[in-house]
Amino acid sequence: MNNAGISGSSVGDPDGLEGWHRIIAINQTSVFLGTKFAAEQMAKTGGGSIVNISSIVEFVGSTSWPYPASASFFLATDGSGALSAWLARAKSAAVRQGAAAVIVQ
């Protein structure tokens, strides 16, 4: 289970450069790194499943519910979902080619 995230309300100015970098680092880069290192370990031990959790904002967007999403939060959430979807396809192809069964969801 890979779940880490902060909202725009967690940083002083989510649309400023510092807030942007903090939200992207926690909400998107952490998903990439967690998935990367977990997959490497799972491949060594015969496989496993990685479940990445994001926010519903990825699917419905947000201007008011439950709070207005900053651009960085929306991008990080959407990017984490896109990364998970891409990895699910890439890992599926690797499994078909005989690699260890690492499933990303």
C-alpha positions as CSV (number, residue, x, y, z in Angstrom):
1,M,0.0,0.0,0.0
2,N,1.5,3.3,-1.1
3,N,-0.3,6.3,0.3
4,A,1.2,9.7,1.1
5,G,-0.2,13.1,0.3
6,I,-0.8,16.6,1.5
7,S,-3.3,19.2,0.2
8,G,-2.7,22.7,-0.9
9,S,-3.9,23.9,2.5
10,S,-0.9,22.1,4.1
11,V,1.5,24.7,2.6
12,G,1.6,28.4,3.0
13,D,1.1,29.3,-0.7
14,P,0.3,26.2,-2.8
15,D,0.6,28.2,-6.0
16,G,4.0,29.6,-5.1
17,L,7.1,27.8,-6.2
18,E,8.0,26.5,-2.7
19,G,4.4,25.1,-2.2
20,W,4.4,23.7,-5.7
21,H,7.7,21.8,-5.1
22,R,6.5,20.5,-1.7
23,I,3.2,19.2,-3.0
24,I,4.8,17.6,-6.0
25,A,7.5,16.0,-3.9
26,I,5.2,14.4,-1.4
27,N,2.2,13.6,-3.6
28,Q,3.9,12.5,-6.8
29,T,7.6,11.8,-6.3
30,S,6.9,9.7,-3.2
31,V,4.6,7.5,-5.3
32,F,7.3,7.1,-7.9
33,L,10.0,6.2,-5.3
34,G,7.8,4.0,-3.2
35,T,6.7,2.0,-6.3
36,K,10.2,1.8,-7.7
37,F,11.8,0.5,-4.5
38,A,8.9,-1.8,-3.6
39,A,8.9,-3.3,-7.2
40,E,12.7,-3.9,-7.0
41,Q,12.3,-5.8,-3.7
42,M,9.3,-7.7,-4.9
43,A,11.1,-8.8,-8.0
44,K,13.9,-10.2,-5.9
45,T,11.5,-12.2,-3.7
46,G,9.1,-13.5,-6.4
47,G,6.6,-10.8,-6.8
48,G,3.7,-9.0,-5.1
49,S,1.2,-6.2,-5.5
50,I,1.6,-2.5,-5.1
51,V,-1.5,-0.4,-4.6
52,N,-1.1,3.3,-5.0
53,I,-3.7,5.5,-3.4
54,S,-4.4,9.0,-4.7
55,S,-7.3,11.4,-4.3
56,I,-10.8,11.5,-5.9
57,V,-9.7,14.9,-7.2
58,E,-7.9,13.0,-9.9
59,F,-11.2,11.8,-11.3
60,V,-13.7,14.6,-10.5
61,G,-11.5,17.8,-10.3
62,S,-12.2,20.3,-7.6
63,T,-13.1,23.9,-7.4
64,S,-15.0,23.6,-4.1
65,W,-15.3,20.0,-2.9
66,P,-14.0,19.3,-0.3
67,Y,-11.9,22.4,-0.8
68,P,-10.5,24.2,-3.8
69,A,-7.6,22.1,-5.2
70,S,-4.5,24.0,-6.0
71,A,-2.9,23.4,-9.4
72,S,0.0,21.6,-7.9
73,F,-2.3,19.3,-5.9
74,F,-4.4,18.5,-9.0
75,L,-1.4,17.9,-11.1
76,A,0.3,15.7,-8.5
77,T,-2.8,13.6,-8.0
78,D,-3.4,13.2,-11.7
79,G,0.2,12.4,-12.3
80,S,0.3,9.7,-9.6
81,G,-2.8,8.1,-11.2
82,A,-1.2,8.2,-14.6
83,L,2.1,6.8,-13.3
84,S,0.2,3.9,-11.7
85,A,-1.7,3.2,-14.9
86,W,1.4,3.3,-16.9
87,L,3.3,1.0,-14.5
88,A,0.4,-1.4,-14.4
89,R,0.6,-1.8,-18.2
90,A,4.5,-1.9,-18.2
91,K,4.7,-4.4,-15.4
92,S,2.0,-6.6,-17.1
93,A,4.1,-6.6,-20.3
94,A,7.1,-7.6,-18.2
95,V,5.2,-10.5,-16.5
96,R,4.2,-11.8,-20.0
97,Q,7.9,-11.8,-20.8
98,G,8.7,-14.0,-17.8
99,A,9.7,-11.4,-15.2
100,A,8.7,-11.6,-11.6
101,A,5.0,-10.9,-11.0
102,V,4.8,-7.4,-9.7
103,I,1.3,-6.0,-10.0
104,V,0.8,-2.2,-9.8
105,Q,-2.7,-0.9,-9.2
